[in-house]
Amino acid sequence: MNAAKEELLRGVDLVLAGDWDAAHQIVQQCEDDSTAAWIHAVLHKIEGDLSNSRYWYRRAGQLAHVDDEPRAELTAIQGELRARGA
């Protein structure tokens, strides 16, 4: 698995553990990556900033997930990252 994907996995782990700020710092460093943009969207959904969240969903090409439950969505993103890194 490449370093960027490992960092994104770490970001997902952090937000699932309740460390929103640390996770946000990680995804901000990888803004051009579509998976990072997706995680970014979920972070802003958790924060309650829905307009910013929708912006990141659009950038990620993941608008279909706008109404998903954040924890389940993050778990799905984890699985996708792990599958791509195997």
Jmol script that loads the backbone (N, CA, C; Angstrom):
load data "model"
ATOM      1  N   MET A   1       0.861  -1.180   0.000  1.00  0.00           N
ATOM      2  CA  MET A   1       0.000   0.000   0.000  1.00  0.00           C
ATOM      3  C   MET A   1       0.901   1.234   0.000  1.00  0.00           C
ATOM      4  N   ASN A   2       0.533   2.229  -0.812  1.00  0.00           N
ATOM      5  CA  ASN A   2       1.378   3.418  -0.862  1.00  0.00           C
ATOM      6  C   ASN A   2       1.149   4.308   0.359  1.00  0.00           C
ATOM      7  N   ALA A   3       2.078   5.233   0.557  1.00  0.00           N
ATOM      8  CA  ALA A   3       2.062   6.070   1.759  1.00  0.00           C
ATOM      9  C   ALA A   3       0.806   6.924   1.860  1.00  0.00           C
ATOM     10  N   ALA A   4       0.310   7.430   0.736  1.00  0.00           N
ATOM     11  CA  ALA A   4      -0.889   8.278   0.766  1.00  0.00           C
ATOM     12  C   ALA A   4      -2.097   7.475   1.240  1.00  0.00           C
ATOM     13  N   LYS A   5      -2.250   6.272   0.745  1.00  0.00           N
ATOM     14  CA  LYS A   5      -3.385   5.429   1.165  1.00  0.00           C
ATOM     15  C   LYS A   5      -3.257   5.069   2.645  1.00  0.00           C
ATOM     16  N   GLU A   6      -2.033   4.815   3.103  1.00  0.00           N
ATOM     17  CA  GLU A   6      -1.819   4.521   4.527  1.00  0.00           C
ATOM     18  C   GLU A   6      -2.206   5.725   5.388  1.00  0.00           C
ATOM     19  N   GLU A   7      -1.861   6.925   4.930  1.00  0.00           N
ATOM     20  CA  GLU A   7      -2.225   8.135   5.663  1.00  0.00           C
ATOM     21  C   GLU A   7      -3.745   8.305   5.701  1.00  0.00           C
ATOM     22  N   LEU A   8      -4.405   8.032   4.589  1.00  0.00           N
ATOM     23  CA  LEU A   8      -5.864   8.151   4.561  1.00  0.00           C
ATOM     24  C   LEU A   8      -6.511   7.126   5.493  1.00  0.00           C
ATOM     25  N   LEU A   9      -5.977   5.924   5.526  1.00  0.00           N
ATOM     26  CA  LEU A   9      -6.478   4.916   6.468  1.00  0.00           C
ATOM     27  C   LEU A   9      -6.284   5.396   7.903  1.00  0.00           C
ATOM     28  N   ARG A  10      -5.149   5.999   8.166  1.00  0.00           N
ATOM     29  CA  ARG A  10      -4.889   6.541   9.501  1.00  0.00           C
ATOM     30  C   ARG A  10      -5.894   7.644   9.819  1.00  0.00           C
ATOM     31  N   GLY A  11      -6.219   8.472   8.827  1.00  0.00           N
ATOM     32  CA  GLY A  11      -7.214   9.518   9.017  1.00  0.00           C
ATOM     33  C   GLY A  11      -8.574   8.957   9.359  1.00  0.00           C
ATOM     34  N   VAL A  12      -8.972   7.900   8.670  1.00  0.00           N
ATOM     35  CA  VAL A  12     -10.261   7.260   8.967  1.00  0.00           C
ATOM     36  C   VAL A  12     -10.238   6.679  10.369  1.00  0.00           C
ATOM     37  N   ASP A  13      -9.150   6.021  10.721  1.00  0.00           N
ATOM     38  CA  ASP A  13      -9.028   5.472  12.079  1.00  0.00           C
ATOM     39  C   ASP A  13      -9.158   6.574  13.128  1.00  0.00           C
ATOM     40  N   LEU A  14      -8.527   7.703  12.867  1.00  0.00           N
ATOM     41  CA  LEU A  14      -8.572   8.812  13.820  1.00  0.00           C
ATOM     42  C   LEU A  14      -9.986   9.358  13.997  1.00  0.00           C
ATOM     43  N   VAL A  15     -10.688   9.562  12.902  1.00  0.00           N
ATOM     44  CA  VAL A  15     -12.044  10.110  13.041  1.00  0.00           C
ATOM     45  C   VAL A  15     -12.969   9.094  13.707  1.00  0.00           C
ATOM     46  N   LEU A  16     -12.796   7.816  13.408  1.00  0.00           N
ATOM     47  CA  LEU A  16     -13.611   6.792  14.074  1.00  0.00           C
ATOM     48  C   LEU A  16     -13.328   6.748  15.569  1.00  0.00           C
ATOM     49  N   ALA A  17     -12.105   7.147  15.946  1.00  0.00           N
ATOM     50  CA  ALA A  17     -11.733   7.195  17.363  1.00  0.00           C
ATOM     51  C   ALA A  17     -12.120   8.528  18.010  1.00  0.00           C
ATOM     52  N   GLY A  18     -12.691   9.432  17.208  1.00  0.00           N
ATOM     53  CA  GLY A  18     -13.157  10.704  17.749  1.00  0.00           C
ATOM     54  C   GLY A  18     -12.200  11.867  17.597  1.00  0.00           C
ATOM     55  N   ASP A  19     -11.104  11.687  16.872  1.00  0.00           N
ATOM     56  CA  ASP A  19     -10.135  12.771  16.695  1.00  0.00           C
ATOM     57  C   ASP A  19     -10.361  13.450  15.344  1.00  0.00           C
ATOM     58  N   TRP A  20     -11.423  14.267  15.295  1.00  0.00           N
ATOM     59  CA  TRP A  20     -11.835  14.950  14.071  1.00  0.00           C
ATOM     60  C   TRP A  20     -10.722  15.846  13.543  1.00  0.00           C
ATOM     61  N   ASP A  21     -10.092  16.632  14.418  1.00  0.00           N
ATOM     62  CA  ASP A  21      -9.075  17.593  13.986  1.00  0.00           C
ATOM     63  C   ASP A  21      -7.881  16.925  13.310  1.00  0.00           C
ATOM     64  N   ALA A  22      -7.382  15.867  13.905  1.00  0.00           N
ATOM     65  CA  ALA A  22      -6.225  15.173  13.320  1.00  0.00           C
ATOM     66  C   ALA A  22      -6.591  14.562  11.966  1.00  0.00           C
ATOM     67  N   ALA A  23      -7.784  13.990  11.877  1.00  0.00           N
ATOM     68  CA  ALA A  23      -8.236  13.416  10.612  1.00  0.00           C
ATOM     69  C   ALA A  23      -8.375  14.507   9.550  1.00  0.00           C
ATOM     70  N   HIS A  24      -8.898  15.652   9.944  1.00  0.00           N
ATOM     71  CA  HIS A  24      -9.083  16.765   9.014  1.00  0.00           C
ATOM     72  C   HIS A  24      -7.738  17.247   8.485  1.00  0.00           C
ATOM     73  N   GLN A  25      -6.738  17.309   9.342  1.00  0.00           N
ATOM     74  CA  GLN A  25      -5.397  17.728   8.901  1.00  0.00           C
ATOM     75  C   GLN A  25      -4.842  16.781   7.849  1.00  0.00           C
ATOM     76  N   ILE A  26      -5.080  15.492   8.029  1.00  0.00           N
ATOM     77  CA  ILE A  26      -4.581  14.503   7.065  1.00  0.00           C
ATOM     78  C   ILE A  26      -5.250  14.677   5.716  1.00  0.00           C
ATOM     79  N   VAL A  27      -6.583  14.762   5.688  1.00  0.00           N
ATOM     80  CA  VAL A  27      -7.263  14.845   4.388  1.00  0.00           C
ATOM     81  C   VAL A  27      -6.971  16.165   3.683  1.00  0.00           C
ATOM     82  N   GLN A  28      -6.711  17.211   4.440  1.00  0.00           N
ATOM     83  CA  GLN A  28      -6.373  18.496   3.816  1.00  0.00           C
ATOM     84  C   GLN A  28      -5.045  18.410   3.067  1.00  0.00           C
ATOM     85  N   GLN A  29      -4.169  17.527   3.479  1.00  0.00           N
ATOM     86  CA  GLN A  29      -2.879  17.371   2.818  1.00  0.00           C
ATOM     87  C   GLN A  29      -2.993  16.593   1.507  1.00  0.00           C
ATOM     88  N   CYS A  30      -4.116  15.923   1.303  1.00  0.00           N
ATOM     89  CA  CYS A  30      -4.297  15.067   0.126  1.00  0.00           C
ATOM     90  C   CYS A  30      -5.512  15.506  -0.686  1.00  0.00           C
ATOM     91  N   GLU A  31      -5.790  16.801  -0.738  1.00  0.00           N
ATOM     92  CA  GLU A  31      -7.026  17.315  -1.330  1.00  0.00           C
ATOM     93  C   GLU A  31      -7.302  16.850  -2.752  1.00  0.00           C
ATOM     94  N   ASP A  32      -6.269  16.571  -3.529  1.00  0.00           N
ATOM     95  CA  ASP A  32      -6.468  16.203  -4.923  1.00  0.00           C
ATOM     96  C   ASP A  32      -6.839  14.733  -5.107  1.00  0.00           C
ATOM     97  N   ASP A  33      -6.780  13.965  -4.043  1.00  0.00           N
ATOM     98  CA  ASP A  33      -7.140  12.549  -4.086  1.00  0.00           C
ATOM     99  C   ASP A  33      -8.647  12.418  -3.866  1.00  0.00           C
ATOM    100  N   SER A  34      -9.329  11.679  -4.721  1.00  0.00           N
ATOM    101  CA  SER A  34     -10.793  11.577  -4.622  1.00  0.00           C
ATOM    102  C   SER A  34     -11.239  10.887  -3.334  1.00  0.00           C
ATOM    103  N   THR A  35     -10.471   9.934  -2.841  1.00  0.00           N
ATOM    104  CA  THR A  35     -10.838   9.286  -1.580  1.00  0.00           C
ATOM    105  C   THR A  35     -10.664  10.248  -0.413  1.00  0.00           C
ATOM    106  N   ALA A  36      -9.615  11.057  -0.447  1.00  0.00           N
ATOM    107  CA  ALA A  36      -9.427  12.067   0.591  1.00  0.00           C
ATOM    108  C   ALA A  36     -10.578  13.064   0.568  1.00  0.00           C
ATOM    109  N   ALA A  37     -11.020  13.444  -0.627  1.00  0.00           N
ATOM    110  CA  ALA A  37     -12.159  14.361  -0.740  1.00  0.00           C
ATOM    111  C   ALA A  37     -13.415  13.721  -0.154  1.00  0.00           C
ATOM    112  N   TRP A  38     -13.583  12.413  -0.362  1.00  0.00           N
ATOM    113  CA  TRP A  38     -14.743  11.704   0.185  1.00  0.00           C
ATOM    114  C   TRP A  38     -14.696  11.707   1.714  1.00  0.00           C
ATOM    115  N   ILE A  39     -13.531  11.396   2.260  1.00  0.00           N
ATOM    116  CA  ILE A  39     -13.373  11.425   3.717  1.00  0.00           C
ATOM    117  C   ILE A  39     -13.637  12.841   4.231  1.00  0.00           C
ATOM    118  N   HIS A  40     -13.119  13.820   3.510  1.00  0.00           N
ATOM    119  CA  HIS A  40     -13.319  15.223   3.868  1.00  0.00           C
ATOM    120  C   HIS A  40     -14.821  15.541   3.930  1.00  0.00           C
ATOM    121  N   ALA A  41     -15.578  15.035   2.968  1.00  0.00           N
ATOM    122  CA  ALA A  41     -17.027  15.239   2.948  1.00  0.00           C
ATOM    123  C   ALA A  41     -17.685  14.669   4.200  1.00  0.00           C
ATOM    124  N   VAL A  42     -17.259  13.471   4.580  1.00  0.00           N
ATOM    125  CA  VAL A  42     -17.835  12.829   5.768  1.00  0.00           C
ATOM    126  C   VAL A  42     -17.469  13.624   7.024  1.00  0.00           C
ATOM    127  N   LEU A  43     -16.248  14.109   7.090  1.00  0.00           N
ATOM    128  CA  LEU A  43     -15.833  14.904   8.243  1.00  0.00           C
ATOM    129  C   LEU A  43     -16.722  16.134   8.416  1.00  0.00           C
ATOM    130  N   HIS A  44     -17.003  16.819   7.321  1.00  0.00           N
ATOM    131  CA  HIS A  44     -17.845  18.009   7.426  1.00  0.00           C
ATOM    132  C   HIS A  44     -19.302  17.648   7.696  1.00  0.00           C
ATOM    133  N   LYS A  45     -19.720  16.469   7.268  1.00  0.00           N
ATOM    134  CA  LYS A  45     -21.063  16.000   7.629  1.00  0.00           C
ATOM    135  C   LYS A  45     -21.133  15.784   9.142  1.00  0.00           C
ATOM    136  N   ILE A  46     -20.116  15.155   9.701  1.00  0.00           N
ATOM    137  CA  ILE A  46     -20.054  14.932  11.153  1.00  0.00           C
ATOM    138  C   ILE A  46     -20.054  16.269  11.891  1.00  0.00           C
ATOM    139  N   GLU A  47     -19.319  17.217  11.349  1.00  0.00           N
ATOM    140  CA  GLU A  47     -19.218  18.542  11.952  1.00  0.00           C
ATOM    141  C   GLU A  47     -20.552  19.297  11.903  1.00  0.00           C
ATOM    142  N   GLY A  48     -21.399  18.914  10.947  1.00  0.00           N
ATOM    143  CA  GLY A  48     -22.672  19.612  10.777  1.00  0.00           C
ATOM    144  C   GLY A  48     -22.627  20.703   9.732  1.00  0.00           C
ATOM    145  N   ASP A  49     -21.521  20.822   9.007  1.00  0.00           N
ATOM    146  CA  ASP A  49     -21.371  21.812   7.944  1.00  0.00           C
ATOM    147  C   ASP A  49     -21.779  21.154   6.622  1.00  0.00           C
ATOM    148  N   LEU A  50     -23.090  21.067   6.405  1.00  0.00           N
ATOM    149  CA  LEU A  50     -23.596  20.288   5.281  1.00  0.00           C
ATOM    150  C   LEU A  50     -23.292  20.901   3.921  1.00  0.00           C
ATOM    151  N   SER A  51     -23.231  22.229   3.818  1.00  0.00           N
ATOM    152  CA  SER A  51     -22.911  22.812   2.510  1.00  0.00           C
ATOM    153  C   SER A  51     -21.455  22.506   2.139  1.00  0.00           C
ATOM    154  N   ASN A  52     -20.551  22.590   3.095  1.00  0.00           N
ATOM    155  CA  ASN A  52     -19.157  22.238   2.842  1.00  0.00           C
ATOM    156  C   ASN A  52     -19.035  20.746   2.554  1.00  0.00           C
ATOM    157  N   SER A  53     -19.797  19.950   3.274  1.00  0.00           N
ATOM    158  CA  SER A  53     -19.806  18.510   3.041  1.00  0.00           C
ATOM    159  C   SER A  53     -20.224  18.201   1.600  1.00  0.00           C
ATOM    160  N   ARG A  54     -21.298  18.821   1.132  1.00  0.00           N
ATOM    161  CA  ARG A  54     -21.759  18.598  -0.250  1.00  0.00           C
ATOM    162  C   ARG A  54     -20.693  19.008  -1.271  1.00  0.00           C
ATOM    163  N   TYR A  55     -19.987  20.092  -0.993  1.00  0.00           N
ATOM    164  CA  TYR A  55     -18.899  20.521  -1.879  1.00  0.00           C
ATOM    165  C   TYR A  55     -17.880  19.381  -2.042  1.00  0.00           C
ATOM    166  N   TRP A  56     -17.480  18.780  -0.908  1.00  0.00           N
ATOM    167  CA  TRP A  56     -16.479  17.714  -0.968  1.00  0.00           C
ATOM    168  C   TRP A  56     -17.036  16.442  -1.581  1.00  0.00           C
ATOM    169  N   TYR A  57     -18.321  16.156  -1.346  1.00  0.00           N
ATOM    170  CA  TYR A  57     -18.930  15.009  -2.032  1.00  0.00           C
ATOM    171  C   TYR A  57     -18.877  15.205  -3.547  1.00  0.00           C
ATOM    172  N   ARG A  58     -19.176  16.420  -4.009  1.00  0.00           N
ATOM    173  CA  ARG A  58     -19.106  16.695  -5.452  1.00  0.00           C
ATOM    174  C   ARG A  58     -17.678  16.505  -5.958  1.00  0.00           C
ATOM    175  N   ARG A  59     -16.693  17.038  -5.237  1.00  0.00           N
ATOM    176  CA  ARG A  59     -15.292  16.885  -5.664  1.00  0.00           C
ATOM    177  C   ARG A  59     -14.874  15.422  -5.711  1.00  0.00           C
ATOM    178  N   ALA A  60     -15.426  14.634  -4.790  1.00  0.00           N
ATOM    179  CA  ALA A  60     -15.067  13.209  -4.733  1.00  0.00           C
ATOM    180  C   ALA A  60     -15.848  12.368  -5.735  1.00  0.00           C
ATOM    181  N   GLY A  61     -16.904  12.939  -6.324  1.00  0.00           N
ATOM    182  CA  GLY A  61     -17.771  12.151  -7.208  1.00  0.00           C
ATOM    183  C   GLY A  61     -18.597  11.147  -6.423  1.00  0.00           C
ATOM    184  N   GLN A  62     -18.969  11.505  -5.188  1.00  0.00           N
ATOM    185  CA  GLN A  62     -19.664  10.568  -4.294  1.00  0.00           C
ATOM    186  C   GLN A  62     -20.988  11.143  -3.758  1.00  0.00           C
ATOM    187  N   LEU A  63     -21.666  11.967  -4.536  1.00  0.00           N
ATOM    188  CA  LEU A  63     -22.918  12.569  -4.073  1.00  0.00           C
ATOM    189  C   LEU A  63     -23.961  11.533  -3.652  1.00  0.00           C
ATOM    190  N   ALA A  64     -23.866  10.338  -4.161  1.00  0.00           N
ATOM    191  CA  ALA A  64     -24.821   9.281  -3.790  1.00  0.00           C
ATOM    192  C   ALA A  64     -24.743   8.949  -2.301  1.00  0.00           C
ATOM    193  N   HIS A  65     -23.670   9.336  -1.639  1.00  0.00           N
ATOM    194  CA  HIS A  65     -23.468   8.998  -0.225  1.00  0.00           C
ATOM    195  C   HIS A  65     -23.824  10.130   0.745  1.00  0.00           C
ATOM    196  N   VAL A  66     -24.363  11.224   0.249  1.00  0.00           N
ATOM    197  CA  VAL A  66     -24.668  12.387   1.089  1.00  0.00           C
ATOM    198  C   VAL A  66     -25.495  12.015   2.315  1.00  0.00           C
ATOM    199  N   ASP A  67     -26.444  11.127   2.164  1.00  0.00           N
ATOM    200  CA  ASP A  67     -27.343  10.787   3.262  1.00  0.00           C
ATOM    201  C   ASP A  67     -26.916   9.553   4.056  1.00  0.00           C
ATOM    202  N   ASP A  68     -25.755   8.993   3.746  1.00  0.00           N
ATOM    203  CA  ASP A  68     -25.285   7.810   4.466  1.00  0.00           C
ATOM    204  C   ASP A  68     -24.931   8.158   5.912  1.00  0.00           C
ATOM    205  N   GLU A  69     -25.037   7.170   6.767  1.00  0.00           N
ATOM    206  CA  GLU A  69     -24.635   7.326   8.176  1.00  0.00           C
ATOM    207  C   GLU A  69     -23.105   7.387   8.200  1.00  0.00           C
ATOM    208  N   PRO A  70     -22.531   8.400   8.854  1.00  0.00           N
ATOM    209  CA  PRO A  70     -21.081   8.619   8.773  1.00  0.00           C
ATOM    210  C   PRO A  70     -20.212   7.440   9.193  1.00  0.00           C
ATOM    211  N   ARG A  71     -20.519   6.778  10.296  1.00  0.00           N
ATOM    212  CA  ARG A  71     -19.665   5.683  10.763  1.00  0.00           C
ATOM    213  C   ARG A  71     -19.661   4.528   9.762  1.00  0.00           C
ATOM    214  N   ALA A  72     -20.820   4.185   9.243  1.00  0.00           N
ATOM    215  CA  ALA A  72     -20.904   3.110   8.247  1.00  0.00           C
ATOM    216  C   ALA A  72     -20.168   3.505   6.966  1.00  0.00           C
ATOM    217  N   GLU A  73     -20.301   4.763   6.598  1.00  0.00           N
ATOM    218  CA  GLU A  73     -19.626   5.256   5.402  1.00  0.00           C
ATOM    219  C   GLU A  73     -18.109   5.201   5.562  1.00  0.00           C
ATOM    220  N   LEU A  74     -17.619   5.610   6.715  1.00  0.00           N
ATOM    221  CA  LEU A  74     -16.178   5.554   6.970  1.00  0.00           C
ATOM    222  C   LEU A  74     -15.664   4.118   6.968  1.00  0.00           C
ATOM    223  N   THR A  75     -16.446   3.206   7.499  1.00  0.00           N
ATOM    224  CA  THR A  75     -16.068   1.795   7.488  1.00  0.00           C
ATOM    225  C   THR A  75     -15.984   1.280   6.051  1.00  0.00           C
ATOM    226  N   ALA A  76     -16.915   1.715   5.200  1.00  0.00           N
ATOM    227  CA  ALA A  76     -16.882   1.323   3.786  1.00  0.00           C
ATOM    228  C   ALA A  76     -15.649   1.902   3.093  1.00  0.00           C
ATOM    229  N   ILE A  77     -15.312   3.146   3.416  1.00  0.00           N
ATOM    230  CA  ILE A  77     -14.117   3.772   2.837  1.00  0.00           C
ATOM    231  C   ILE A  77     -12.864   3.010   3.274  1.00  0.00           C
ATOM    232  N   GLN A  78     -12.809   2.616   4.542  1.00  0.00           N
ATOM    233  CA  GLN A  78     -11.684   1.812   5.038  1.00  0.00           C
ATOM    234  C   GLN A  78     -11.534   0.544   4.208  1.00  0.00           C
ATOM    235  N   GLY A  79     -12.644  -0.150   4.011  1.00  0.00           N
ATOM    236  CA  GLY A  79     -12.613  -1.390   3.243  1.00  0.00           C
ATOM    237  C   GLY A  79     -12.119  -1.167   1.819  1.00  0.00           C
ATOM    238  N   GLU A  80     -12.573  -0.082   1.214  1.00  0.00           N
ATOM    239  CA  GLU A  80     -12.144   0.237  -0.148  1.00  0.00           C
ATOM    240  C   GLU A  80     -10.640   0.532  -0.198  1.00  0.00           C
ATOM    241  N   LEU A  81     -10.157   1.307   0.763  1.00  0.00           N
ATOM    242  CA  LEU A  81      -8.725   1.607   0.801  1.00  0.00           C
ATOM    243  C   LEU A  81      -7.896   0.345   1.005  1.00  0.00           C
ATOM    244  N   ARG A  82      -8.332  -0.526   1.889  1.00  0.00           N
ATOM    245  CA  ARG A  82      -7.601  -1.775   2.138  1.00  0.00           C
ATOM    246  C   ARG A  82      -7.619  -2.677   0.913  1.00  0.00           C
ATOM    247  N   ALA A  83      -8.761  -2.732   0.211  1.00  0.00           N
ATOM    248  CA  ALA A  83      -8.857  -3.577  -0.978  1.00  0.00           C
ATOM    249  C   ALA A  83      -7.921  -3.078  -2.071  1.00  0.00           C
ATOM    250  N   ARG A  84      -7.794  -1.785  -2.201  1.00  0.00           N
ATOM    251  CA  ARG A  84      -6.896  -1.212  -3.216  1.00  0.00           C
ATOM    252  C   ARG A  84      -5.438  -1.361  -2.846  1.00  0.00           C
ATOM    253  N   GLY A  85      -5.155  -1.521  -1.555  1.00  0.00           N
ATOM    254  CA  GLY A  85      -3.769  -1.607  -1.110  1.00  0.00           C
ATOM    255  C   GLY A  85      -3.228  -3.016  -1.049  1.00  0.00           C
ATOM    256  N   ALA A  86      -4.122  -3.982  -1.216  1.00  0.00           N
ATOM    257  CA  ALA A  86      -3.715  -5.385  -1.071  1.00  0.00           C
ATOM    258  C   ALA A  86      -2.898  -5.864  -2.246  1.00  0.00           C
TER     259      ALA A  86
END
end "model"
wireframe off; spacefill off
backbone 0.3
color backbone group
